[in-house]
Amino acid sequence: MPMMDVYAAEGTFASKHDLAQQLAAAVMRWEQVPPIPLFENNTAAFVHDLPGEAISNVAGDSSYVRVQVLTPAGCSTATSS
């Protein structure tokens, strides 16, 4: 099932649980899967807190958020036109 990982500096998000739940729901909408327990119980998001010094660009800025979405091959029901 689809999974989403979000990496950010500690303190970036006030309510990580609410964010994870909303992101998991967004993945379900994007994948256009029906809101049934099979999908609701197996689609998840993970919010990872990193120390601020663990993130940087070349100029030293660490105000980045990385989002990675993983979907199993052949499981997407979304179509493109």
PDB file of N, CA, C and O in Angstrom, chain B, residues numbered from 101:
ATOM      1  N   MET B 101       0.829  -1.182   0.000  1.00  0.00           N
ATOM      2  CA  MET B 101       0.000   0.000   0.000  1.00  0.00           C
ATOM      3  C   MET B 101       0.876   1.249   0.000  1.00  0.00           C
ATOM      4  O   MET B 101       2.045   1.191   0.381  1.00  0.00           O
ATOM      5  N   PRO B 102       0.319   2.365  -0.422  1.00  0.00           N
ATOM      6  CA  PRO B 102       1.089   3.611  -0.479  1.00  0.00           C
ATOM      7  C   PRO B 102       1.556   4.070   0.897  1.00  0.00           C
ATOM      8  O   PRO B 102       0.845   3.938   1.893  1.00  0.00           O
ATOM      9  N   MET B 103       2.753   4.604   0.922  1.00  0.00           N
ATOM     10  CA  MET B 103       3.334   5.161   2.140  1.00  0.00           C
ATOM     11  C   MET B 103       3.960   6.509   1.805  1.00  0.00           C
ATOM     12  O   MET B 103       4.462   6.715   0.700  1.00  0.00           O
ATOM     13  N   MET B 104       3.925   7.420   2.767  1.00  0.00           N
ATOM     14  CA  MET B 104       4.535   8.729   2.580  1.00  0.00           C
ATOM     15  C   MET B 104       5.455   8.996   3.758  1.00  0.00           C
ATOM     16  O   MET B 104       5.096   8.763   4.912  1.00  0.00           O
ATOM     17  N   ASP B 105       6.653   9.491   3.448  1.00  0.00           N
ATOM     18  CA  ASP B 105       7.608   9.894   4.481  1.00  0.00           C
ATOM     19  C   ASP B 105       7.885  11.375   4.334  1.00  0.00           C
ATOM     20  O   ASP B 105       8.109  11.867   3.228  1.00  0.00           O
ATOM     21  N   VAL B 106       7.868  12.092   5.459  1.00  0.00           N
ATOM     22  CA  VAL B 106       8.163  13.520   5.489  1.00  0.00           C
ATOM     23  C   VAL B 106       9.320  13.724   6.460  1.00  0.00           C
ATOM     24  O   VAL B 106       9.256  13.304   7.615  1.00  0.00           O
ATOM     25  N   TYR B 107      10.372  14.370   5.981  1.00  0.00           N
ATOM     26  CA  TYR B 107      11.552  14.640   6.807  1.00  0.00           C
ATOM     27  C   TYR B 107      11.688  16.153   6.954  1.00  0.00           C
ATOM     28  O   TYR B 107      11.653  16.888   5.967  1.00  0.00           O
ATOM     29  N   ALA B 108      11.846  16.611   8.205  1.00  0.00           N
ATOM     30  CA  ALA B 108      11.984  18.044   8.464  1.00  0.00           C
ATOM     31  C   ALA B 108      12.727  18.246   9.772  1.00  0.00           C
ATOM     32  O   ALA B 108      12.846  17.335  10.591  1.00  0.00           O
ATOM     33  N   ALA B 109      13.222  19.457   9.946  1.00  0.00           N
ATOM     34  CA  ALA B 109      13.902  19.800  11.193  1.00  0.00           C
ATOM     35  C   ALA B 109      12.913  19.749  12.353  1.00  0.00           C
ATOM     36  O   ALA B 109      11.734  20.068  12.196  1.00  0.00           O
ATOM     37  N   GLU B 110      13.410  19.346  13.513  1.00  0.00           N
ATOM     38  CA  GLU B 110      12.582  19.301  14.717  1.00  0.00           C
ATOM     39  C   GLU B 110      11.851  20.625  14.910  1.00  0.00           C
ATOM     40  O   GLU B 110      12.423  21.699  14.719  1.00  0.00           O
ATOM     41  N   GLY B 111      10.572  20.531  15.292  1.00  0.00           N
ATOM     42  CA  GLY B 111       9.787  21.729  15.550  1.00  0.00           C
ATOM     43  C   GLY B 111       9.127  22.340  14.333  1.00  0.00           C
ATOM     44  O   GLY B 111       8.431  23.348  14.455  1.00  0.00           O
ATOM     45  N   THR B 112       9.327  21.755  13.157  1.00  0.00           N
ATOM     46  CA  THR B 112       8.730  22.310  11.936  1.00  0.00           C
ATOM     47  C   THR B 112       7.206  22.189  11.971  1.00  0.00           C
ATOM     48  O   THR B 112       6.501  23.102  11.542  1.00  0.00           O
ATOM     49  N   PHE B 113       6.704  21.078  12.474  1.00  0.00           N
ATOM     50  CA  PHE B 113       5.260  20.830  12.480  1.00  0.00           C
ATOM     51  C   PHE B 113       4.740  20.754  13.910  1.00  0.00           C
ATOM     52  O   PHE B 113       5.321  20.078  14.760  1.00  0.00           O
ATOM     53  N   ALA B 114       3.641  21.453  14.164  1.00  0.00           N
ATOM     54  CA  ALA B 114       3.069  21.493  15.514  1.00  0.00           C
ATOM     55  C   ALA B 114       2.419  20.163  15.898  1.00  0.00           C
ATOM     56  O   ALA B 114       2.610  19.687  17.017  1.00  0.00           O
ATOM     57  N   SER B 115       1.664  19.564  14.997  1.00  0.00           N
ATOM     58  CA  SER B 115       0.969  18.313  15.300  1.00  0.00           C
ATOM     59  C   SER B 115       1.330  17.268  14.251  1.00  0.00           C
ATOM     60  O   SER B 115       0.686  17.166  13.207  1.00  0.00           O
ATOM     61  N   LYS B 116       2.353  16.509  14.541  1.00  0.00           N
ATOM     62  CA  LYS B 116       2.834  15.512  13.585  1.00  0.00           C
ATOM     63  C   LYS B 116       1.785  14.429  13.319  1.00  0.00           C
ATOM     64  O   LYS B 116       1.669  13.945  12.192  1.00  0.00           O
ATOM     65  N   HIS B 117       1.030  14.049  14.334  1.00  0.00           N
ATOM     66  CA  HIS B 117       0.013  13.010  14.149  1.00  0.00           C
ATOM     67  C   HIS B 117      -1.073  13.475  13.185  1.00  0.00           C
ATOM     68  O   HIS B 117      -1.450  12.741  12.271  1.00  0.00           O
ATOM     69  N   ASP B 118      -1.577  14.691  13.386  1.00  0.00           N
ATOM     70  CA  ASP B 118      -2.600  15.226  12.486  1.00  0.00           C
ATOM     71  C   ASP B 118      -2.065  15.358  11.070  1.00  0.00           C
ATOM     72  O   ASP B 118      -2.761  15.031  10.108  1.00  0.00           O
ATOM     73  N   LEU B 119      -0.831  15.835  10.935  1.00  0.00           N
ATOM     74  CA  LEU B 119      -0.224  15.961   9.610  1.00  0.00           C
ATOM     75  C   LEU B 119      -0.122  14.598   8.939  1.00  0.00           C
ATOM     76  O   LEU B 119      -0.479  14.455   7.770  1.00  0.00           O
ATOM     77  N   ALA B 120       0.363  13.592   9.669  1.00  0.00           N
ATOM     78  CA  ALA B 120       0.499  12.251   9.097  1.00  0.00           C
ATOM     79  C   ALA B 120      -0.853  11.712   8.642  1.00  0.00           C
ATOM     80  O   ALA B 120      -0.957  11.125   7.565  1.00  0.00           O
ATOM     81  N   GLN B 121      -1.877  11.906   9.449  1.00  0.00           N
ATOM     82  CA  GLN B 121      -3.213  11.426   9.087  1.00  0.00           C
ATOM     83  C   GLN B 121      -3.736  12.136   7.837  1.00  0.00           C
ATOM     84  O   GLN B 121      -4.300  11.495   6.949  1.00  0.00           O
ATOM     85  N   GLN B 122      -3.553  13.445   7.767  1.00  0.00           N
ATOM     86  CA  GLN B 122      -4.012  14.209   6.603  1.00  0.00           C
ATOM     87  C   GLN B 122      -3.235  13.820   5.341  1.00  0.00           C
ATOM     88  O   GLN B 122      -3.812  13.736   4.257  1.00  0.00           O
ATOM     89  N   LEU B 123      -1.944  13.587   5.480  1.00  0.00           N
ATOM     90  CA  LEU B 123      -1.135  13.189   4.322  1.00  0.00           C
ATOM     91  C   LEU B 123      -1.523  11.795   3.833  1.00  0.00           C
ATOM     92  O   LEU B 123      -1.592  11.561   2.627  1.00  0.00           O
ATOM     93  N   ALA B 124      -1.776  10.872   4.755  1.00  0.00           N
ATOM     94  CA  ALA B 124      -2.208   9.534   4.361  1.00  0.00           C
ATOM     95  C   ALA B 124      -3.534   9.609   3.600  1.00  0.00           C
ATOM     96  O   ALA B 124      -3.722   8.923   2.595  1.00  0.00           O
ATOM     97  N   ALA B 125      -4.442  10.440   4.084  1.00  0.00           N
ATOM     98  CA  ALA B 125      -5.722  10.619   3.397  1.00  0.00           C
ATOM     99  C   ALA B 125      -5.525  11.234   2.011  1.00  0.00           C
ATOM    100  O   ALA B 125      -6.230  10.880   1.066  1.00  0.00           O
ATOM    101  N   ALA B 126      -4.570  12.152   1.893  1.00  0.00           N
ATOM    102  CA  ALA B 126      -4.282  12.772   0.593  1.00  0.00           C
ATOM    103  C   ALA B 126      -3.747  11.743  -0.394  1.00  0.00           C
ATOM    104  O   ALA B 126      -4.088  11.774  -1.576  1.00  0.00           O
ATOM    105  N   VAL B 127      -2.912  10.833   0.089  1.00  0.00           N
ATOM    106  CA  VAL B 127      -2.401   9.771  -0.797  1.00  0.00           C
ATOM    107  C   VAL B 127      -3.554   8.905  -1.291  1.00  0.00           C
ATOM    108  O   VAL B 127      -3.592   8.534  -2.464  1.00  0.00           O
ATOM    109  N   MET B 128      -4.490   8.583  -0.411  1.00  0.00           N
ATOM    110  CA  MET B 128      -5.649   7.794  -0.844  1.00  0.00           C
ATOM    111  C   MET B 128      -6.459   8.527  -1.907  1.00  0.00           C
ATOM    112  O   MET B 128      -6.897   7.927  -2.889  1.00  0.00           O
ATOM    113  N   ARG B 129      -6.655   9.837  -1.703  1.00  0.00           N
ATOM    114  CA  ARG B 129      -7.394  10.610  -2.713  1.00  0.00           C
ATOM    115  C   ARG B 129      -6.637  10.613  -4.043  1.00  0.00           C
ATOM    116  O   ARG B 129      -7.232  10.423  -5.104  1.00  0.00           O
ATOM    117  N   TRP B 130      -5.324  10.830  -3.976  1.00  0.00           N
ATOM    118  CA  TRP B 130      -4.510  10.882  -5.190  1.00  0.00           C
ATOM    119  C   TRP B 130      -4.547   9.544  -5.926  1.00  0.00           C
ATOM    120  O   TRP B 130      -4.651   9.498  -7.151  1.00  0.00           O
ATOM    121  N   GLU B 131      -4.460   8.460  -5.159  1.00  0.00           N
ATOM    122  CA  GLU B 131      -4.486   7.127  -5.753  1.00  0.00           C
ATOM    123  C   GLU B 131      -5.892   6.704  -6.165  1.00  0.00           C
ATOM    124  O   GLU B 131      -6.065   5.689  -6.839  1.00  0.00           O
ATOM    125  N   GLN B 132      -6.888   7.475  -5.763  1.00  0.00           N
ATOM    126  CA  GLN B 132      -8.287   7.231  -6.104  1.00  0.00           C
ATOM    127  C   GLN B 132      -8.757   5.856  -5.644  1.00  0.00           C
ATOM    128  O   GLN B 132      -9.444   5.141  -6.373  1.00  0.00           O
ATOM    129  N   VAL B 133      -8.372   5.500  -4.413  1.00  0.00           N
ATOM    130  CA  VAL B 133      -8.830   4.234  -3.852  1.00  0.00           C
ATOM    131  C   VAL B 133     -10.076   4.496  -3.006  1.00  0.00           C
ATOM    132  O   VAL B 133     -10.226   5.583  -2.448  1.00  0.00           O
ATOM    133  N   PRO B 134     -10.957   3.522  -2.907  1.00  0.00           N
ATOM    134  CA  PRO B 134     -12.177   3.727  -2.122  1.00  0.00           C
ATOM    135  C   PRO B 134     -11.862   3.794  -0.629  1.00  0.00           C
ATOM    136  O   PRO B 134     -10.925   3.147  -0.162  1.00  0.00           O
ATOM    137  N   PRO B 135     -12.640   4.574   0.119  1.00  0.00           N
ATOM    138  CA  PRO B 135     -12.419   4.706   1.561  1.00  0.00           C
ATOM    139  C   PRO B 135     -12.961   3.499   2.327  1.00  0.00           C
ATOM    140  O   PRO B 135     -13.951   3.598   3.053  1.00  0.00           O
ATOM    141  N   ILE B 136     -12.293   2.361   2.150  1.00  0.00           N
ATOM    142  CA  ILE B 136     -12.691   1.139   2.844  1.00  0.00           C
ATOM    143  C   ILE B 136     -11.558   0.734   3.789  1.00  0.00           C
ATOM    144  O   ILE B 136     -10.412   1.132   3.580  1.00  0.00           O
ATOM    145  N   PRO B 137     -11.864  -0.050   4.824  1.00  0.00           N
ATOM    146  CA  PRO B 137     -10.844  -0.407   5.815  1.00  0.00           C
ATOM    147  C   PRO B 137      -9.559  -0.991   5.225  1.00  0.00           C
ATOM    148  O   PRO B 137      -8.476  -0.714   5.739  1.00  0.00           O
ATOM    149  N   LEU B 138      -9.651  -1.782   4.171  1.00  0.00           N
ATOM    150  CA  LEU B 138      -8.451  -2.360   3.560  1.00  0.00           C
ATOM    151  C   LEU B 138      -7.430  -1.278   3.232  1.00  0.00           C
ATOM    152  O   LEU B 138      -6.249  -1.430   3.541  1.00  0.00           O
ATOM    153  N   PHE B 139      -7.866  -0.201   2.618  1.00  0.00           N
ATOM    154  CA  PHE B 139      -6.965   0.889   2.235  1.00  0.00           C
ATOM    155  C   PHE B 139      -6.680   1.822   3.406  1.00  0.00           C
ATOM    156  O   PHE B 139      -5.544   2.261   3.582  1.00  0.00           O
ATOM    157  N   GLU B 140      -7.698   2.132   4.209  1.00  0.00           N
ATOM    158  CA  GLU B 140      -7.508   3.037   5.339  1.00  0.00           C
ATOM    159  C   GLU B 140      -6.514   2.483   6.363  1.00  0.00           C
ATOM    160  O   GLU B 140      -5.783   3.245   6.995  1.00  0.00           O
ATOM    161  N   ASN B 141      -6.488   1.172   6.524  1.00  0.00           N
ATOM    162  CA  ASN B 141      -5.596   0.554   7.500  1.00  0.00           C
ATOM    163  C   ASN B 141      -4.202   0.270   6.949  1.00  0.00           C
ATOM    164  O   ASN B 141      -3.305  -0.110   7.701  1.00  0.00           O
ATOM    165  N   ASN B 142      -4.014   0.450   5.646  1.00  0.00           N
ATOM    166  CA  ASN B 142      -2.731   0.111   5.038  1.00  0.00           C
ATOM    167  C   ASN B 142      -2.087   1.253   4.269  1.00  0.00           C
ATOM    168  O   ASN B 142      -1.079   1.045   3.593  1.00  0.00           O
ATOM    169  N   THR B 143      -2.638   2.433   4.355  1.00  0.00           N
ATOM    170  CA  THR B 143      -2.039   3.616   3.753  1.00  0.00           C
ATOM    171  C   THR B 143      -1.579   4.498   4.903  1.00  0.00           C
ATOM    172  O   THR B 143      -2.377   4.861   5.767  1.00  0.00           O
ATOM    173  N   ALA B 144      -0.296   4.845   4.918  1.00  0.00           N
ATOM    174  CA  ALA B 144       0.235   5.552   6.083  1.00  0.00           C
ATOM    175  C   ALA B 144       1.214   6.645   5.682  1.00  0.00           C
ATOM    176  O   ALA B 144       1.767   6.649   4.582  1.00  0.00           O
ATOM    177  N   ALA B 145       1.405   7.564   6.607  1.00  0.00           N
ATOM    178  CA  ALA B 145       2.415   8.613   6.447  1.00  0.00           C
ATOM    179  C   ALA B 145       3.254   8.646   7.716  1.00  0.00           C
ATOM    180  O   ALA B 145       2.754   8.386   8.811  1.00  0.00           O
ATOM    181  N   PHE B 146       4.525   8.965   7.560  1.00  0.00           N
ATOM    182  CA  PHE B 146       5.466   9.004   8.667  1.00  0.00           C
ATOM    183  C   PHE B 146       6.149  10.368   8.672  1.00  0.00           C
ATOM    184  O   PHE B 146       6.690  10.801   7.655  1.00  0.00           O
ATOM    185  N   VAL B 147       6.122  11.033   9.805  1.00  0.00           N
ATOM    186  CA  VAL B 147       6.777  12.339   9.939  1.00  0.00           C
ATOM    187  C   VAL B 147       8.038  12.121  10.770  1.00  0.00           C
ATOM    188  O   VAL B 147       7.972  11.704  11.926  1.00  0.00           O
ATOM    189  N   HIS B 148       9.184  12.411  10.163  1.00  0.00           N
ATOM    190  CA  HIS B 148      10.481  12.187  10.799  1.00  0.00           C
ATOM    191  C   HIS B 148      11.087  13.524  11.221  1.00  0.00           C
ATOM    192  O   HIS B 148      11.309  14.400  10.385  1.00  0.00           O
ATOM    193  N   ASP B 149      11.352  13.677  12.503  1.00  0.00           N
ATOM    194  CA  ASP B 149      12.057  14.857  13.013  1.00  0.00           C
ATOM    195  C   ASP B 149      13.555  14.628  12.894  1.00  0.00           C
ATOM    196  O   ASP B 149      14.071  13.597  13.327  1.00  0.00           O
ATOM    197  N   LEU B 150      14.241  15.580  12.312  1.00  0.00           N
ATOM    198  CA  LEU B 150      15.696  15.531  12.215  1.00  0.00           C
ATOM    199  C   LEU B 150      16.281  16.711  12.971  1.00  0.00           C
ATOM    200  O   LEU B 150      15.657  17.771  13.023  1.00  0.00           O
ATOM    201  N   PRO B 151      17.453  16.558  13.555  1.00  0.00           N
ATOM    202  CA  PRO B 151      18.108  17.723  14.147  1.00  0.00           C
ATOM    203  C   PRO B 151      18.347  18.757  13.054  1.00  0.00           C
ATOM    204  O   PRO B 151      18.665  18.394  11.922  1.00  0.00           O
ATOM    205  N   GLY B 152      18.200  20.029  13.375  1.00  0.00           N
ATOM    206  CA  GLY B 152      18.385  21.088  12.382  1.00  0.00           C
ATOM    207  C   GLY B 152      19.710  20.993  11.655  1.00  0.00           C
ATOM    208  O   GLY B 152      19.794  21.313  10.470  1.00  0.00           O
ATOM    209  N   GLU B 153      20.759  20.552  12.362  1.00  0.00           N
ATOM    210  CA  GLU B 153      22.078  20.456  11.724  1.00  0.00           C
ATOM    211  C   GLU B 153      22.191  19.271  10.767  1.00  0.00           C
ATOM    212  O   GLU B 153      23.216  19.121  10.104  1.00  0.00           O
ATOM    213  N   ALA B 154      21.156  18.423  10.680  1.00  0.00           N
ATOM    214  CA  ALA B 154      21.186  17.285   9.766  1.00  0.00           C
ATOM    215  C   ALA B 154      20.697  17.644   8.373  1.00  0.00           C
ATOM    216  O   ALA B 154      20.716  16.794   7.482  1.00  0.00           O
ATOM    217  N   ILE B 155      20.262  18.873   8.163  1.00  0.00           N
ATOM    218  CA  ILE B 155      19.715  19.322   6.887  1.00  0.00           C
ATOM    219  C   ILE B 155      20.466  20.568   6.443  1.00  0.00           C
ATOM    220  O   ILE B 155      20.666  21.489   7.235  1.00  0.00           O
ATOM    221  N   SER B 156      20.879  20.602   5.189  1.00  0.00           N
ATOM    222  CA  SER B 156      21.545  21.808   4.699  1.00  0.00           C
ATOM    223  C   SER B 156      21.646  21.807   3.181  1.00  0.00           C
ATOM    224  O   SER B 156      21.760  20.759   2.545  1.00  0.00           O
ATOM    225  N   ASN B 157      21.600  23.005   2.622  1.00  0.00           N
ATOM    226  CA  ASN B 157      21.993  23.177   1.234  1.00  0.00           C
ATOM    227  C   ASN B 157      23.430  23.693   1.234  1.00  0.00           C
ATOM    228  O   ASN B 157      24.034  23.818   2.300  1.00  0.00           O
ATOM    229  N   VAL B 158      23.978  23.990   0.082  1.00  0.00           N
ATOM    230  CA  VAL B 158      25.367  24.438  -0.004  1.00  0.00           C
ATOM    231  C   VAL B 158      25.576  25.747   0.751  1.00  0.00           C
ATOM    232  O   VAL B 158      26.639  25.963   1.332  1.00  0.00           O
ATOM    233  N   ALA B 159      24.576  26.616   0.747  1.00  0.00           N
ATOM    234  CA  ALA B 159      24.695  27.916   1.419  1.00  0.00           C
ATOM    235  C   ALA B 159      24.465  27.826   2.933  1.00  0.00           C
ATOM    236  O   ALA B 159      24.641  28.818   3.640  1.00  0.00           O
ATOM    237  N   GLY B 160      24.074  26.651   3.435  1.00  0.00           N
ATOM    238  CA  GLY B 160      23.878  26.480   4.864  1.00  0.00           C
ATOM    239  C   GLY B 160      22.449  26.582   5.339  1.00  0.00           C
ATOM    240  O   GLY B 160      22.199  26.461   6.538  1.00  0.00           O
ATOM    241  N   ASP B 161      21.490  26.801   4.437  1.00  0.00           N
ATOM    242  CA  ASP B 161      20.083  26.903   4.820  1.00  0.00           C
ATOM    243  C   ASP B 161      19.535  25.514   5.163  1.00  0.00           C
ATOM    244  O   ASP B 161      19.767  24.553   4.430  1.00  0.00           O
ATOM    245  N   SER B 162      18.818  25.416   6.266  1.00  0.00           N
ATOM    246  CA  SER B 162      18.256  24.124   6.668  1.00  0.00           C
ATOM    247  C   SER B 162      16.733  24.149   6.755  1.00  0.00           C
ATOM    248  O   SER B 162      16.140  23.331   7.458  1.00  0.00           O
ATOM    249  N   SER B 163      16.099  25.074   6.049  1.00  0.00           N
ATOM    250  CA  SER B 163      14.634  25.201   6.112  1.00  0.00           C
ATOM    251  C   SER B 163      13.960  24.385   5.004  1.00  0.00           C
ATOM    252  O   SER B 163      13.091  24.887   4.291  1.00  0.00           O
ATOM    253  N   TYR B 164      14.366  23.141   4.873  1.00  0.00           N
ATOM    254  CA  TYR B 164      13.816  22.274   3.838  1.00  0.00           C
ATOM    255  C   TYR B 164      12.934  21.202   4.454  1.00  0.00           C
ATOM    256  O   TYR B 164      13.125  20.795   5.600  1.00  0.00           O
ATOM    257  N   VAL B 165      11.966  20.756   3.670  1.00  0.00           N
ATOM    258  CA  VAL B 165      11.131  19.616   4.028  1.00  0.00           C
ATOM    259  C   VAL B 165      11.214  18.655   2.855  1.00  0.00           C
ATOM    260  O   VAL B 165      11.012  19.048   1.706  1.00  0.00           O
ATOM    261  N   ARG B 166      11.512  17.398   3.144  1.00  0.00           N
ATOM    262  CA  ARG B 166      11.595  16.383   2.092  1.00  0.00           C
ATOM    263  C   ARG B 166      10.377  15.483   2.209  1.00  0.00           C
ATOM    264  O   ARG B 166      10.067  14.985   3.291  1.00  0.00           O
ATOM    265  N   VAL B 167       9.688  15.274   1.095  1.00  0.00           N
ATOM    266  CA  VAL B 167       8.504  14.416   1.054  1.00  0.00           C
ATOM    267  C   VAL B 167       8.773  13.309   0.043  1.00  0.00           C
ATOM    268  O   VAL B 167       9.137  13.570  -1.104  1.00  0.00           O
ATOM    269  N   GLN B 168       8.589  12.086   0.483  1.00  0.00           N
ATOM    270  CA  GLN B 168       8.789  10.930  -0.392  1.00  0.00           C
ATOM    271  C   GLN B 168       7.535  10.076  -0.340  1.00  0.00           C
ATOM    272  O   GLN B 168       7.076   9.703   0.739  1.00  0.00           O
ATOM    273  N   VAL B 169       6.980   9.765  -1.511  1.00  0.00           N
ATOM    274  CA  VAL B 169       5.780   8.935  -1.591  1.00  0.00           C
ATOM    275  C   VAL B 169       6.157   7.638  -2.294  1.00  0.00           C
ATOM    276  O   VAL B 169       6.716   7.649  -3.391  1.00  0.00           O
ATOM    277  N   LEU B 170       5.846   6.534  -1.654  1.00  0.00           N
ATOM    278  CA  LEU B 170       6.134   5.220  -2.217  1.00  0.00           C
ATOM    279  C   LEU B 170       4.823   4.504  -2.493  1.00  0.00           C
ATOM    280  O   LEU B 170       3.976   4.378  -1.608  1.00  0.00           O
ATOM    281  N   THR B 171       4.659   4.038  -3.717  1.00  0.00           N
ATOM    282  CA  THR B 171       3.485   3.249  -4.059  1.00  0.00           C
ATOM    283  C   THR B 171       3.966   1.969  -4.723  1.00  0.00           C
ATOM    284  O   THR B 171       4.849   2.018  -5.579  1.00  0.00           O
ATOM    285  N   PRO B 172       3.411   0.834  -4.351  1.00  0.00           N
ATOM    286  CA  PRO B 172       3.805  -0.426  -4.971  1.00  0.00           C
ATOM    287  C   PRO B 172       3.519  -0.411  -6.473  1.00  0.00           C
ATOM    288  O   PRO B 172       2.517   0.147  -6.920  1.00  0.00           O
ATOM    289  N   ALA B 173       4.400  -1.023  -7.234  1.00  0.00           N
ATOM    290  CA  ALA B 173       4.229  -1.079  -8.691  1.00  0.00           C
ATOM    291  C   ALA B 173       2.903  -1.744  -9.036  1.00  0.00           C
ATOM    292  O   ALA B 173       2.546  -2.786  -8.487  1.00  0.00           O
ATOM    293  N   GLY B 174       2.181  -1.113  -9.962  1.00  0.00           N
ATOM    294  CA  GLY B 174       0.936  -1.665 -10.431  1.00  0.00           C
ATOM    295  C   GLY B 174      -0.256  -1.452  -9.515  1.00  0.00           C
ATOM    296  O   GLY B 174      -1.355  -1.915  -9.822  1.00  0.00           O
ATOM    297  N   CYS B 175      -0.066  -0.756  -8.388  1.00  0.00           N
ATOM    298  CA  CYS B 175      -1.175  -0.561  -7.450  1.00  0.00           C
ATOM    299  C   CYS B 175      -1.909   0.743  -7.678  1.00  0.00           C
ATOM    300  O   CYS B 175      -3.010   0.920  -7.157  1.00  0.00           O
ATOM    301  N   SER B 176      -1.348   1.644  -8.422  1.00  0.00           N
ATOM    302  CA  SER B 176      -1.983   2.938  -8.599  1.00  0.00           C
ATOM    303  C   SER B 176      -3.199   2.799  -9.503  1.00  0.00           C
ATOM    304  O   SER B 176      -3.144   2.168 -10.558  1.00  0.00           O
ATOM    305  N   THR B 177      -4.289   3.397  -9.068  1.00  0.00           N
ATOM    306  CA  THR B 177      -5.484   3.423  -9.907  1.00  0.00           C
ATOM    307  C   THR B 177      -5.657   4.777 -10.562  1.00  0.00           C
ATOM    308  O   THR B 177      -6.573   4.982 -11.358  1.00  0.00           O
ATOM    309  N   ALA B 178      -4.751   5.722 -10.214  1.00  0.00           N
ATOM    310  CA  ALA B 178      -4.821   7.058 -10.806  1.00  0.00           C
ATOM    311  C   ALA B 178      -4.439   6.958 -12.274  1.00  0.00           C
ATOM    312  O   ALA B 178      -3.576   6.168 -12.656  1.00  0.00           O
ATOM    313  N   THR B 179      -5.094   7.766 -13.082  1.00  0.00           N
ATOM    314  CA  THR B 179      -4.796   7.766 -14.506  1.00  0.00           C
ATOM    315  C   THR B 179      -4.348   9.145 -14.923  1.00  0.00           C
ATOM    316  O   THR B 179      -4.707  10.147 -14.304  1.00  0.00           O
ATOM    317  N   SER B 180      -3.576   9.184 -15.957  1.00  0.00           N
ATOM    318  CA  SER B 180      -3.159  10.490 -16.496  1.00  0.00           C
ATOM    319  C   SER B 180      -3.759  10.656 -17.869  1.00  0.00           C
ATOM    320  O   SER B 180      -4.026   9.682 -18.573  1.00  0.00           O
ATOM    321  N   SER B 181      -3.966  11.899 -18.240  1.00  0.00           N
ATOM    322  CA  SER B 181      -4.560  12.157 -19.551  1.00  0.00           C
ATOM    323  C   SER B 181      -3.598  12.887 -20.439  1.00  0.00           C
ATOM    324  O   SER B 181      -3.925  13.192 -21.586  1.00  0.00           O
TER     325      SER B 181
END
